[in-house]
Amino acid sequence: MRIIDLTTIEGMKKADLKIYPGDIIYVEPVRRVFSESIRDVTPILGILSSITTLILVIPNIFPKNESNSN
């Protein structure tokens, strides 16, 4: 088993390998912290946006009855 870092020139030099049938190559995924964070927060932002919209729209649909007793 070998671990090779292909993100550096030194790693590229060491990567001069022969690959044979049956060899298993595992590539670690690159973590994208910003994208993962946005994906986690999006449902919460959607709910907050919906609640805020309701709070702003409902008073305009059903205005208070201001009756003048003149």
DRENDRENZA-132938 format. One line per 8 residues: number of its first residue (from 1); their letters; for each residue z, x, y of N, C-alpha, C, O. Coordinates in Angstrom, 2 decimals. Layout:
NUM) A) Z/X/Y/Z/X/Y/Z/X/Y/Z/X/Y | ...
This chain:
1) MRIIDLTT) 0.00/0.85/-1.17/0.00/0.00/0.00/0.00/0.89/1.24/0.73/1.88/1.30 | -0.82/0.53/2.21/-0.89/1.28/3.47/-0.81/0.31/4.63/-1.34/-0.79/4.59 | -0.12/0.75/5.67/-0.08/0.00/6.91/-0.85/0.80/7.94/-0.52/1.96/8.20 | -1.87/0.18/8.53/-2.72/0.87/9.48/-2.74/0.07/10.77/-2.98/-1.14/10.76 | -2.49/0.73/11.88/-2.53/0.10/13.20/-3.90/0.38/13.81/-4.18/1.50/14.23 | -4.74/-0.64/13.85/-6.10/-0.46/14.36/-6.18/-0.64/15.88/-7.28/-0.66/16.44 | -5.03/-0.78/16.54/-5.04/-0.94/17.99/-5.02/0.41/18.71/-5.10/0.45/19.94 | -4.90/1.51/17.96/-4.89/2.84/18.58/-6.02/3.68/18.00/-6.55/3.37/16.93
9) IEGMKKAD) -6.39/4.72/18.71/-7.45/5.62/18.23/-6.98/6.34/16.97/-7.76/6.53/16.03 | -5.73/6.74/16.95/-5.18/7.39/15.76/-5.25/6.47/14.54/-5.57/6.91/13.44 | -4.95/5.21/14.75/-5.04/4.24/13.67/-6.47/4.06/13.18/-6.70/3.88/11.98 | -7.42/4.10/14.10/-8.83/3.98/13.72/-9.27/5.18/12.87/-10.05/5.02/11.93 | -8.76/6.38/13.21/-9.10/7.57/12.43/-8.55/7.45/11.01/-9.21/7.85/10.05 | -7.34/6.92/10.89/-6.74/6.76/9.57/-7.39/5.64/8.77/-7.23/5.58/7.55 | -8.12/4.76/9.43/-8.70/3.59/8.77/-9.95/3.92/7.97/-10.58/3.02/7.42 | -10.32/5.18/7.87/-11.49/5.58/7.10/-11.14/5.43/5.62/-10.87/6.41/4.93
17) LKIYPGDI) -11.16/4.20/5.15/-10.75/3.89/3.78/-11.91/3.30/3.00/-12.87/2.78/3.57 | -11.80/3.38/1.72/-12.76/2.70/0.85/-12.07/1.45/0.33/-10.93/1.49/-0.14 | -12.79/0.35/0.42/-12.24/-0.92/-0.05/-12.99/-1.31/-1.31/-14.22/-1.29/-1.36 | -12.22/-1.67/-2.32/-12.80/-2.02/-3.61/-12.58/-3.49/-3.90/-11.68/-4.11/-3.34 | -13.41/-4.06/-4.79/-13.20/-5.46/-5.17/-11.78/-5.64/-5.71/-11.29/-4.83/-6.49 | -11.15/-6.72/-5.29/-9.79/-6.99/-5.74/-8.73/-6.46/-4.78/-7.55/-6.80/-4.91 | -9.14/-5.61/-3.81/-8.18/-5.12/-2.82/-7.76/-6.30/-1.94/-8.56/-7.19/-1.65 | -6.52/-6.30/-1.53/-6.00/-7.35/-0.66/-5.76/-6.74/0.71/-5.07/-5.73/0.85
25) IYVEPVRR) -6.34/-7.37/1.72/-6.18/-6.91/3.10/-5.43/-8.00/3.85/-5.85/-9.15/3.88 | -4.32/-7.62/4.45/-3.52/-8.56/5.23/-3.56/-8.13/6.69/-3.27/-6.98/7.02 | -3.92/-9.06/7.56/-3.96/-8.79/8.99/-2.88/-9.64/9.65/-2.90/-10.86/9.57 | -1.94/-8.95/10.30/-0.87/-9.69/10.96/-1.42/-10.45/12.16/-2.22/-9.91/12.92 | -0.99/-11.70/12.32/-1.48/-12.47/13.47/-0.89/-11.94/14.77/0.22/-11.41/14.80 | -1.65/-12.09/15.83/-1.19/-11.69/17.15/-0.42/-12.86/17.74/-0.92/-13.98/17.81 | 0.81/-12.60/18.15/1.62/-13.66/18.74/1.18/-13.89/20.17/1.06/-12.96/20.96 | 0.95/-15.12/20.48/0.60/-15.52/21.84/1.73/-16.39/22.36/1.69/-17.62/22.24
33) VFSESIRD) 2.73/-15.74/22.93/3.95/-16.42/23.34/3.67/-17.51/24.36/4.23/-18.60/24.25 | 2.81/-17.24/25.35/2.54/-18.23/26.39/1.89/-19.48/25.78/2.31/-20.60/26.08 | 0.89/-19.30/24.94/0.20/-20.44/24.32/1.14/-21.25/23.44/1.10/-22.48/23.45 | 1.98/-20.55/22.68/2.92/-21.24/21.80/3.95/-22.02/22.62/4.33/-23.13/22.24 | 4.38/-21.45/23.73/5.36/-22.12/24.58/4.77/-23.38/25.20/5.41/-24.43/25.22 | 3.54/-23.27/25.70/2.86/-24.43/26.29/2.70/-25.54/25.25/2.91/-26.72/25.54 | 2.33/-25.16/24.04/2.13/-26.14/22.97/3.44/-26.85/22.63/3.44/-28.04/22.30 | 4.57/-26.13/22.72/5.87/-26.74/22.43/6.34/-27.66/23.55/7.01/-28.66/23.29
41) VTPILGIL) 6.01/-27.34/24.79/6.51/-28.08/25.95/5.62/-29.28/26.30/6.08/-30.21/26.96 | 4.36/-29.27/25.89/3.41/-30.31/26.27/3.88/-31.73/25.94/3.75/-32.60/26.80 | 4.41/-32.02/24.75/4.86/-33.40/24.49/5.97/-33.85/25.44/6.00/-35.00/25.86 | 6.88/-32.96/25.77/7.98/-33.29/26.68/7.43/-33.58/28.07/7.85/-34.54/28.72 | 6.49/-32.76/28.53/5.89/-33.00/29.84/5.14/-34.33/29.88/5.14/-35.01/30.90 | 4.50/-34.69/28.78/3.80/-35.97/28.70/4.75/-37.14/28.84/4.46/-38.10/29.55 | 5.89/-37.07/28.16/6.88/-38.14/28.23/7.45/-38.23/29.65/7.57/-39.33/30.20 | 7.80/-37.09/30.25/8.32/-37.09/31.61/7.30/-37.64/32.60/7.66/-38.37/33.53
49) SSITTLIL) 6.05/-37.30/32.41/4.99/-37.80/33.28/4.86/-39.32/33.17/4.68/-40.00/34.17 | 4.93/-39.84/31.95/4.83/-41.29/31.74/6.00/-42.02/32.38/5.81/-43.05/33.02 | 7.21/-41.50/32.21/8.39/-42.13/32.79/8.31/-42.11/34.32/8.62/-43.10/34.97 | 7.90/-40.97/34.88/7.76/-40.87/36.34/6.72/-41.87/36.86/6.93/-42.50/37.89 | 5.63/-42.01/36.15/4.59/-42.96/36.56/5.13/-44.38/36.55/4.89/-45.16/37.48 | 5.88/-44.72/35.51/6.46/-46.07/35.45/7.43/-46.31/36.60/7.42/-47.38/37.20 | 8.24/-45.32/36.90/9.21/-45.47/37.98/8.51/-45.66/39.32/9.00/-46.41/40.16 | 7.39/-45.01/39.53/6.67/-45.14/40.79/5.80/-46.39/40.87/5.59/-46.93/41.95
57) VIPNIFPK) 5.28/-46.86/39.74/4.34/-47.98/39.75/5.03/-49.33/39.70/4.60/-50.26/40.39 | 6.08/-49.47/38.92/6.72/-50.78/38.74/7.19/-51.38/40.06/6.95/-52.57/40.27 | 7.83/-50.64/40.97/8.22/-51.26/42.25/7.02/-51.76/43.06/7.16/-52.71/43.83 | 5.86/-51.16/42.91/4.68/-51.61/43.64/4.07/-52.86/43.01/3.43/-53.66/43.71 | 4.25/-53.04/41.73/3.72/-54.23/41.06/4.60/-55.44/41.36/4.10/-56.54/41.62 | 5.90/-55.23/41.33/6.86/-56.31/41.57/7.67/-56.01/42.83/8.82/-55.58/42.74 | 7.07/-56.22/44.00/7.81/-55.91/45.23/8.99/-56.85/45.42/8.99/-57.98/44.92 | 9.99/-56.40/46.13/11.17/-57.22/46.43/10.75/-58.38/47.32/9.96/-58.23/48.25
65) NESNSN) 11.30/-59.53/47.02/11.00/-60.71/47.84/11.90/-60.67/49.06/13.11/-60.85/48.95 | 11.30/-60.44/50.20/12.06/-60.45/51.44/11.77/-61.78/52.13/10.73/-61.95/52.77 | 12.68/-62.70/51.98/12.45/-64.03/52.56/13.10/-64.10/53.94/14.26/-63.75/54.12 | 12.33/-64.54/54.89/12.84/-64.76/56.24/13.23/-66.22/56.36/12.40/-67.10/56.13 | 14.45/-66.49/56.70/14.90/-67.88/56.83/14.77/-68.32/58.28/15.78/-68.64/58.92 | 13.58/-68.35/58.80/13.31/-68.81/60.16/12.96/-70.24/60.16/12.70/-70.81/61.22
